[in-house]
Every structure is written in structure tokens, then in C-alpha cells.
């Protein structure tokens, strides 16, 4: 497989910057480096009709949220909404790191997007990120009227670790009274199985920006006991006993991503049990590309694709 030319430019930028591998500098410095790279790789933040910082009630205290109204979203009534979970390996990232992506999605899908700032590892180990994500989704569902959103037209979505959390929330919602009834789960190069046993981990083990070593570092920081925790569906939704009946899925994978095979395996397993699934692989693309729109044109294509699936799901 040949790397996409835009993705190749990003890889060369990473190499030229001399940025050390995250595992060599520790999670605090890694967070600073990650935030700095987002500022370079993301295009200028688009204006939206409204932004508002909120807080959901969580099991360990308030969970910060940010609400975005799309520029062309219909007014005069409750809007459909996407609940978004950012990527960053359950260790990095926050509302700010994915502010641009959420703005783009709100505008393109003509809806409300609510970004969730769940707790991060290693300060908060598994299942803290999943527990916060579930709690935030339920709080949004229960407070839909006050937020100006239509609780009958909700979706979840996220990239990488956020895709993992979206799938977990969708499974919880299927099984829980009082949880959101979701129209779609939009999973962007998601982590779905923390056992990391798939061929793409070997084929693309050294592919920046997410190498196998870095992915193992993320998983080790998040999980308390990798051998046992990785088997739980809160960590590995692909390993849930039954995926039937969850919300329809739109799954994006990147051809040169170590996570490619588990994302596609999750899509295949959903399809096997009758869940409507659309899978799109961006050949030659690298992990994280949707938030690299300053350089990678496929980022804009992916945003449009997700938005189109949201509009279709929302009706």
C-alpha cells in the first residue's frame, strides 16, 4: 500500500520536528506535545452559530462538555445532536484538541454537537473514561429539552479512543432503561479490541503517528490489568458477547493504521448480527487524519461523510 501524499507530508513534518515518541517523555509532556501538534495540523476553526460550555453530572464529579450549534442548523425547534468523544488513547486530548473537528461536524451535519471531556488515564484508570462517557450521554439525554436538542434524534461518535467509547456507550444504551436510544454510532478509526492481536498491528507497527509501541503504551496506562481488563466490553467492545440490536454504525478506517483491522472486524461482526453498517476505508491514510485538515484533504472528505450519515440517520 502506498501512503497518501498528504499523509506523507504529515509524517515528514513529525520526523523533521524531532518530536520524541510519547512513551519516552511521559504522559504529562505527551499531552503538551499532542496539543501543540493539533495546533499545527488543524485548519482554522470554523465559526458556528453558538458554543456553550456545560457540565454533566458524573460519578467522580462534573464532566465538562462543550455544545456547538451548526451555522445552518434549523432554528425554531429542538435540533438533532451528535455526542462526540475525542481521541488521544484515553491519555491525551480534551475538548480543545477536537474543537475544530466538532465545529466542522456541527456545520456539515447542520446539527448540534456536544463534546465530552471524560477523565483520562493514568490519573483515572479503566473504566473511568467509559463510565464518564456513559454518564455524560445519559445526562445529555435526560436534559435534552434544556439543551434544545431532540432526544429522539441522538447519535454518538468519536475518533480512535473516542470511537471505542462511542461503541461502549452504544452497547450500554441498548441494554439500559433510561439510556439514550441512538440513531447512529459514527466510529472513526476506532479501537475496538485492546488485545491488539490483528495483522495491521504488525504490518504498520512503525507507521507514524501511531506506532505499535505507542498504542501499547496507551493501553498499559489505561488498563489496570491488561490481561483481564482487555477482555471486558467496556474496554474491547468487539469482545461483547452479543452485538445485536445496537445502533446502526458508520465506520471509517485508515489503510495504514495499526487499528485498521480491528475497526473493520467490528464492522463485520455488527453486520453478521444484522446491525446496519457502512464501512469506508481511506486507503493510504494514517491514524488521526480527520484532525489534520490543514494538510490532509481526506480530513474534509471524512467530515462530509460522517455528516451525510448523520443527516440520513436523523431524517
Beta strands, then each sheet from edge to edge (+ up, - down):
strand 1: 50-56
strand 2: 63-69
strand 3: 79-85
strand 4: 112-117
strand 5: 149-159
strand 6: 182-188
strand 7: 249-254
strand 8: 277-282
sheet 1: 1+ 2- 4+ 3+ 5+ 6+ 7+ 8+
end
